[in-house]
Amino acid sequence: MRERLEALQQAALADLQNVETQQQLNDLRIQYLGKKGELTEVLRGMAQLSAEERPLVGQVTNETRKAIEDVIEQKQALFARLETERRLQSETIDVTLPGRAVRAGALHPLNKIIEEVEDIFIGMGYTVEEGPEVEQDHYNFEMLNLPKDHPARDMQDTFYVTEEILLRTHTSPVQVRTMLAKKGEVPVKIICPGRVYRRDDDDATHSHMFTQIEGLVIDKKVRMSDLKGTLLQFVKQMFGEQTQIRLRPSFFPFTEPSAEVDVTCVMCKGHGCRVCKQTGWLEILGSGMVHPRVLEMAGYDPQEYSGFAFGMGVERIAMLKYGIDDIRHFYTGDLRFLRQFARL
Ligand code: DAH
């Protein structure tokens, strides 16, 4: 039996020498050490041995098993090492490779201006309001002191949906909606950005759809000087500390008195150039003291309360600030145009 065990060990070790794959190793383990394996087969012969022989043969058997197991273990460790090496090779990450650039999107220039204006006014304690683009004649005109036959309606050529429903021609109806919602409470201090529509033929400076930002302040003792100070503060933050404003008398049905507001030309800083037609000034918004009729209709006693309002065109401000010469660029979605604002 001893010889059989020795022969078995030698055969096993020789086979294991040549093993190349994990599969072969598993097969050999079963072949020699498995339940129906060759070593078990030899052990069956133990029954025929005498009591003295048994422990001896038992010891040799254990040694044989141990010898084969050791080699299997070594091979196992070798395979594991090779496998790790193979994976390290194939899964290497070259950390020196340049990364794939992420193409970041960017805000549309109009939204950039809106956010800038919002930030400035939020800094002065205003909140931001919005209103519907499909609006009622009632809010767009009537409540702003523009009855049906009022000649000033012609200033804003309107898209009507029905006789009573229209596309808002300005953001001023949000003033009315806010005042009504406030039910006579003060202060009212809001700005409202949004799209507006007018029946204009599109060209470099006109668009049938454009963007406005409306401002409204109502409180006790609000004066024209508050309007002027607020707007001066705004333009300094928007266009630079050296910017000045001037107010020119004007007319809007919803304000009295009304003023158009100019800023020192952003191109020539007031010296006179082509953009400002040599005047040194650029018109940027309409404004005034809220008309007593408008206050009254919205539930504010004009004896007790007063307010100012203003409305500016966002496209115009963006065009001045970025030197854009055609309003249609804002709406054609040309990426060559839009990408220029990605890093501003
Ligand atoms: N709504 C006017 C327009 O679209 C702009 C405007 C002027 C708004 C004076 C105002 C204001 O709030 O007080 O032409």
Boltz pocket constraint, residues with backbone or C-beta under 6 A from the ligand:
constraints:
  - pocket:
      binder: B
      contacts: [[A, 169], [A, 170], [A, 171], [A, 172], [A, 214], [A, 215], [A, 252], [A, 254], [A, 255], [A, 259], [A, 285], [A, 286], [A, 287], [A, 288], [A, 308], [A, 309], [A, 310], [A, 311], [A, 312]]
      max_distance: 6.0
